[in-house]
């Protein structure tokens, strides 16, 4: 599921965009003030893509874009605004945005641009798995937690991938042993899984969303 943050003070527009994108397997969080977005970013919670209005109460979308770009260079950003003057478009793209759309707009076009931008940045839907502060990028085989990249072994990555692919469902210990080790021709005892999960949890910073179902298995919860 692709995590998108949308900064927009017009509730009618933001609700329309949120509903449309969530019907297409996106998770959309709406913010109507720049300071609210800054607080979440400063807590090292990062989305897969940001949609940003220019005219927002309490600040400028351009100022927020520059602030974000100075800290997160690779985060995809799309301006969605009524400001359609050529100079505004040039300034928006020059200020750090990856794409620029003017209102009124078509939802289908917005979604197509989101897909195109995610493809270019290696974050196409289905490749980024998110649970809490954990992000797993299947295309790059990278794991992030709390805004930091986490070095994991191949075994730890495979365990986490199976759990992230089954968010909300318990994955049994037998299933993990069979899919992570037995599929590679390695036969290990049950304690090996316990140790591997313990090390993975430590590397991720003991996230609350990583649950143990006693005597049965493990589950990732939103």
SETI-21225 format. One record per residue: x, y, z of N, C-alpha, C in turn; residue in three letters. Coordinates in steps of 0.1 Angstrom, whole numbers, plus 5000, padded with zeros to 4 digits. Example, Ala and Ser with C-alpha at 12.3 -4.5 7.8 and 13.67 -1.06 7.14 Angstrom:
2
513249435078512349555078513249675078ala/512849785071513749895071512950005079ser/
# end
This chain:
222
500849885000500050005000500950125000unk/500650224991501450344990500950445000unk/501850505008501450605018501650745012unk/500550825011500650955005500151055016unk/500951165017500451275025500051385016unk/498951455020498351555012498151685020unk/498751795017498651915024497752005017unk/496552025022495452095016494452145026unk/494052275026493152335036491752335031unk/491452305018490152295013489652155015unk/488752135025488252005029487551935018unk/486852005009486051934999487051874989unk/488051944985489051894976489851774982unk/490251794994491051695001490251565003unk/489051575006488151455008487951384995unk/487851454984487651394971488851324966unk/490051384968491351324965491551194973unk/491351214986491551104996490750984992unk/489451004990488550894986488950824973unk/489250904963489650844950490950764952unk/491950814958493250744959493150624968unk/492350624979492150514988491450394981unk/490550434971489950324963490950254954unk/492150314953493150254945494350204953unk/494050164965494950094974496050194979unk/495750324981496650414987496250455001unk/497150475010496850525023497050675023unk/496050755025496250905024495950975037unk/496951055042496851135054496751285049unk/495751355054495551495050495951585061unk/496651695058497051795067496651935062unk/496152015070495652145066496552265070unk/497652225078498652335082500052285081unk/500952365076502352325074503052275087unk/502652345098503352305111503052165115unk/501852115111501451975115502251875107unk/502551915094503351825086504851825091unk/505351945095506651945100506851865112unk/505851865121505951785133506051635130unk/505251595121505351445117506651415111unk/507151505102508451475096509551475106unk/509451565115510551575126510451455135unk/509351385135509251255142509851145134unk/510351175122511051085113510050985107unk/508851025105507850945098507751005084unk/508050925074508150965060507150895051unk/506450965042505550895033506250845021unk/505550785012506150744999506050864989unk/505050954991504851064982504151174989unk/504451304985503751414991503051504980unk/501751534983501051624974500851754982unk/501151864976501251994983500552104976unk/499752174984499052294979500052414982unk/499952514973500852634975500352724986unk/499052764985498452854994497752785006unk/498452775017497952705029498052795041unk/497152795050497152885062498352855071unk/498952965076500052955085501452935078unk/501452955065502752935058502552915043unk/503652895036503552875022503952735018unk/503252685008503652545003505052544998unk/505452654992506852664987507852654998unk/507652725009508552725020508552585026unk/507452515027507452375032508152285023unk/507952305010508652215000510152235001unk/510652355002512052375004512652315017unk/511852335027512252275040512352125039unk/511352055033511451915031512551875022unk/512751945011513751905001515151915007unk/515352005016516652025023517051905032unk/516051835036516251715045515951585039unk/515051575029514751445023514751475008unk/515951445002516151484988515451394978unk/515151264982514551174973513051154974unk/512451224984510951214986510251274974unk/509351204967508551254955507551364960unk/507551484954506651584957505951644945unk/504551654946503751704936503051834941unk/503151944934502352064937501052044930unk/499952074938498552074933497952204937unk/497852304928497552434933496752514922unk/496152624926495452714916496452804909unk/497652814914498652904909499152844896unk/498652894884499052834872499852924863unk/500353034868501253124861502553054858unk/503053084846504353024842505453044852unk/505553164858506553184867506353104880unk/505153084884504852994896505252854893unk/504952804881505352664878506852644878unk/507552744872508952744871509552744886unk/509052834894509452844908509152724916unk/508052664913507652544921508552424918unk/508852404905509752294901511152334906unk/511552454905512852494909513052494924unk/511952504931512052494946512052354952unk/511952254943512152114948511052024944unk/509952074938508851974934509251894922unk/508751774921509051684910508051694899unk/506851744903505751764893504851874897unk/504051934888503252054891501952044884unk/500852044891499552034885498652154890unk/497852204881497052324885495552274886unk/494852354895493452334897492652424887unk/491452374882490852244884491652134877unk/491452004882492251894877491351774876unk/491851674869491151544868491851444877unk/491051374885491551274894492351164887unk/491851124875492551024868493951074864unk/494151194860495451254856496351254868unk/495851304880496651304892497151174895unk/496251074895496750934898497750884889unk/497550914876498550874866499950934868unk/499951064872501151134875501851074888unk/501051034897501550974909502250844906unk/501650754898502150634893503450654886unk/503450754877504650774869505850824877unk/505550914887506550964896507150854905unk/506250764910506750654918507550554910unk/507250534898508050444889509450504888unk/509550634885510850704883511650694895unk/511050704907511850704919511950574926unk/511450464919511650334925510650304935unk/509550374936508550344947507250314942unk/507150234931505850204925504950124935unk/503650154934502750084943502949934943unk/502949874955503149724956504649694959unk/505549794956506949774960507249824973unk/506549924978506749974991505649925001unk/506149855011505249795022505449875035unk/504349925041504550005052503649955064unk/504249955076503549915088504149995100unk/503350095105503950175115505050265110unk/506150255116507350335111508250245103unk/507850125100508650035092508250045077unk/509250065068509050065054509949965047unk/509449885039510249785032510049805017unk/511149825010511149854996511649724989unk/510649664982510949534976511849554963unk/511649664957512449684944513949704948unk/514249764959515649794963516149694974unk/515149614979515449524990516049605002unk/515449715006515849795017514749805028unk/515249815040514349825051514649955059unk/513550035062513750155069512850155082unk/513350215092512550215105512850355112unk/511750425114511950555121512750655113unk/512650645099513450735091514850695088unk/515350585094516750545092516750405085unk/517750395076517950265069518450165079unk/517850045078518249935088519049825080unk/520249795084520949685077520449555082unk/519949475074519449335077520049235069unk/520149115075520648995067519548945058unk/519948855049519048805039517848725046unk/518248655057517248585064516248675071unk/516748785078515948885084515048955074unk/515548985063514749045052513648955048unk/513848835046512848735042511748725052unk/512148715065511148705076510248835076unk/510948955075510149075076509249085063unk/509749045052508949055040507648965041unk/507748845046506648765047505648825057unk/506148885068505148945077504549065072unk/505349155064504749275058503749245047unk/503949135040503049095030501749045036unk/501749015049500548955055500149045067unk/500149175066499849265077498349235081unk/498249225095496949195101496649045102unk/497548965096497348815097498548755104unk/498248655112499348585119500048485109unk/501348495109502148405101502748305111unk/502448175109502848075119504348055118unk/504947995129506347965130506647855119unk/505747765118506047655108506147715093unk/505247815091505247875078506547955075unk/507048025085508248095084509448005082unk/509447895090510547805089510547735075unk/509347705070509247645057509647735045unk/509247855046509447955035510748015035unk/511348045047512648115048513748015047unk/513747905054514847815054514647695045unk/513547615047513347495039513347515024unk/512847635019512847665005514247674999unk/515247705008516547715004517347585006unk/516647485011517347355013518047355027unk/517747445036518347455049517347405059unk/517747315067516847265077517347305091unk/516647375098517047425111516047395122unk/516447415135515447395145514647515149unk/513647505157512747615160513447725167unk/514547705174515247805182515947905172unk/516247855160516947945150516048055146unk/514748025145513748135141513648225153unk/513548185165513448265177514548365178unk/515748315175516948405176516948505164unk/516548465152516548555141515448665143unk/514348635148513248735151513748825161unk/514448775172514948865182515848965177unk/516848925168517749015163517149115153unk/516149075146515449165137514649265145unk/514049225155513349325164514249435170unk/515449385174516449475180516849575169unk/517149535157517549625146516449725143unk/515249685144514149775140513749865152unk/514349845163514049935175512849885182unk/512549755182511449705190510149775186unk/509649775174508449845170507249785176unk/506249865180505049815186504149735176unk/504349755163503449685154503949545151unk/505049505156505649375154505249285167unk/504249205165503649135176503948985176unk/504048925188504248785189502948725193unk/502548615186501348545190501848415197unk/501848415210502548315218502148175213unk/503248095212503147945208502547925194unk/502448035186501848015173502648085162unk/502948215164503748285153503848425155unk/503848505144504048655145503148725136unk/502848855139501948925132502349075132unk/502249145120502449285119501049355120unk/500949455128499649525130499749665127unk/498849735120498849875117498549955130unk/
# end
